[in-house]
Amino acid sequence: MKAKVYVTIKQSVLDPQGVAVQGALHSLGFEEVESLRVGKYMELELGDVSQEAAGERVKEMCEKLLANTVVEDYRYELEG
């Protein structure tokens, strides 16, 4: 089973890295970029577990380590 985890800064939180990347894109001539937010993407290979158990474990991993839930949102997808 594979889990894909996406972590992003909450919309209400300033994203200085996103602002810096947006500014760099503008300086390279990509003026059409109106907004940019930077996040994290992770792939986890899980052992032989049920879909339900995998979902519970991945949620627990996100809450305890993979995402800082004070300033970040997360979502995940399960495959397999």
Secondary structure, DSSP 8 states (H G I E B T S, - for coil): -EEEEEEEE-TTS--HHHHHHHHHHHHTT-TT------EEEEEEE--S--HHHHHHHHHHHIIIII--TTTEEEEEEEE-
